[in-house]
């Protein structure tokens, strides 16, 4: 995320839930117990990923696992649907945000 851009989401509740450490594009991050990957990532970034077709930023669309817009990958290449995947401690997520596909 560039310094002049704010995260897309701002946490207003569940601030007391246990912190969960994960890595996003090589940078250490923190989400909260009960977060999906989508909510954890968008609490840190202004977009989820870049589309492989045009390079435009994407932030998920349907929020329920139907539209295929929120795919991210683990560092090992496993594809995950961010809107329905619970955040787990130690996840190492690659979004390619900021890079053209």
C-alpha positions, 0 to 999 in steps of 0.5 A: 500500500502506498503511503498516501492511501488509507486502508479500505476498511477501518475496524470499529468493533471487535477490537478486543479479539485476539490478535493474529499475526500473518504476512501480506506480500512479505510484510508482517501484519495483524488481523483479529480472531474471527476475521476473514482474509478479506477483512484482514487484508482490507484493514491494511490495504486499499485493495485486495489484488490486481486483476490479471486482465487489466491490472486494475485494483480489486477489493472483492465483490459479492463477499459470499464466495460466489463471484471469484473476485477475491482470489489470493495465493499463499506463498506456496501457490495455493489459491484461497478465496479471501472472503470465505477463508478464515484468517489463521496464525502464520498465513503467508499471503501474496496479493500482487497488489501494486503490480500489473498482472 
